[in-house]
Amino acid sequence: MDRNEISRLFRRDHRKLFLIAVAITANPSLAEDCVQEAIVSVIRSTSQPSNLPAYVAAAVRNEAFRQLRQSRRMPSPAEPWLEAIDPAPSQEDLHAARELCGLLSELDPETREAIVLHLNAGMTFKEIARHSGDSINTVASRYRRGLVKIRNQVTDHEQPGRQAAPVQSC
C-alpha cells in the first residue's frame, strides 16, 4: 500500500471518515480512534484495492462497529455531536445540538449512520450503501424511518399538556 496515497486521502477525507465513525459510535473521541486504527490497518494491509477511498471508508466503518462490540455498550446519549461540525458553536446552536444529540442517540447505529452521513457528510444513499455493504433501498429506508422516529419524538415533546423530556447535556 502506498503510504503517500493514503496520507493524501487521509488529509482530504478526514472529516468524512470521522463522520462515518462518529455516526456509528456517537462518541467523537472513540470515532477519532477508529479512524486512526483503520488507517493503520489499511497501511499494514497487503490488499491492493481498486477504490482506495471506498476501501478506507469501509475500514473505518468496520472499526467503529468493532469498537462498539468490544466496549459492549451503546453510545452515550450525551456526546458532543456539534463539535464534529462546528468547533465554535453559538449558545443557540449548542442547545439545538444537545436536543439533536438526545434524538440521535435513540436510533440504532445503522440508522444514525445513514442520517449523519447523508445530512452532515453530504454522502448520497448510493455512496452510503457502497461503503456499508447494504442496498440503496435499505439505506434509504433506514434514513426515512429514522427521520420519522425523530419527527415523532419532536412532535410528542411539543404536544400541549405533555412535559418535555429534559435536555441532555453534551
Helices and strands as residue ranges (DSSP letters): H 3-25, H 28-44, H 52-71, G 82-84, H 91-105, H 109-119, H 125-132, H 136-158
